[in-house]
Amino acid sequence: MTIPAGLRRTVLRAQRDTGFLAAGVLPHLALVPVWAWAATTTARTGNWLLTVSMSAALVLLGTPVLTAVQRARYRVLIGVDVPRLAPTAPEQWTWASTGRWLAATRPWRKIGYHLLLGPLLALLELLVLAVAAACLAGVIAYAWSWALPTGIRQDWFGYLTQLPAYTAAGLLLLCVLPWTARAVARAEARLALGLLGPSRAQRLQERVDQLAVSRTDLIEAVDAERRRIERDLHDGTQQRLVSLAVNLGLAIATRPDLPSDAREVIARAHLEAKEAIAELNDLVRGLHPAVLEDRGLDAALSGLAARTPLPVRLRVDLEERVAPNVESVAYFVISEALTNATKHANAMRAEVIVSQVGEVLRVRVTDDGLGGADAAAGTGLTGLAKRVGSLDGAFHVSSPVGGPTTITAELPCAR
């Protein structure tokens, strides 16, 4: 005879949930002797101060142990992982730091769970276990009734007249038991997650911290990949173009007997190779200039200002070098802002100010161009805003029609 898979799963689930509830009775009643002893001792001696202090000490000492037991019970028996909240202890214990630590850990939730809610849950678990015992007794009533002496069986059951009713009641309770045990186990799991684990706000904060760390790792990985591409272009493609340009130049210089048409074609190819080298140099500097990695933001901006076609007044005030990803974003913002001022704003001069205020790197680029730039119009300024936003920075554009245009970026630079 093959047992249907659905029935087998129901039986196994009922067995698991019932065992889980049975294992919770003693831990939930563990603190009952403490407050029972406190109540009786206080009523007998009247020394409530000593009794309350001793019982409070026992509760505080027993709460972590009971919490660990309950976490293991939920994890092992029903597969529910109650997260452990372990905030960092303050370096120096003061009233303020102690208050913040208590607000973060909220130990009164665990004390309330074990001291007040535990006995109620134990009573509910005992009711479910009593229902389980009653349904089993009813189902096997025929079997165990015949083990009784004849006189007792006649007095209790009247031979076989009442046994079918007991059996029917046991079967009915047996059908209800899996869903009852499941509902009680789920209710206990929700209460444990809410009282023994971190709160919703704490879980959200932990998730935000994890996302911030993963985003920082992603930014660093992208920056490392950008540097790798820059090295490959510099050491591979750029060198091949330089070799090609040199060979074409040598061909023009050493072969005076070339026909005029061939010389013109080689000269044009030589010129295009040199232009390709110049464009590749600009591309490499736009990706991640080597001087930025070697000497920092100040030196890289000095070179950028020198290459810009319009006069640039540069002022850099940094206490120390900031994180590489912050340097890269700041350089990119300034480079794009100067490029826009040169190509689109018809500016005559520009000013770049970089300063560090506390843990914030402030970048401001101002030009006297035509103005009218809009970061919400889907232009290159939108990309700058997203680049700054990847570091939780702030990006602002002030560009009235007629100028001047001021681009400001504030980047967190705490390592």
Order of alpha helices (4+ residues) and beta strands (2+ residues): alpha-alpha-alpha-alpha-alpha-alpha-alpha-alpha-alpha-alpha-alpha-alpha-alpha-alpha-alpha-beta-alpha-beta-beta-alpha-beta-beta
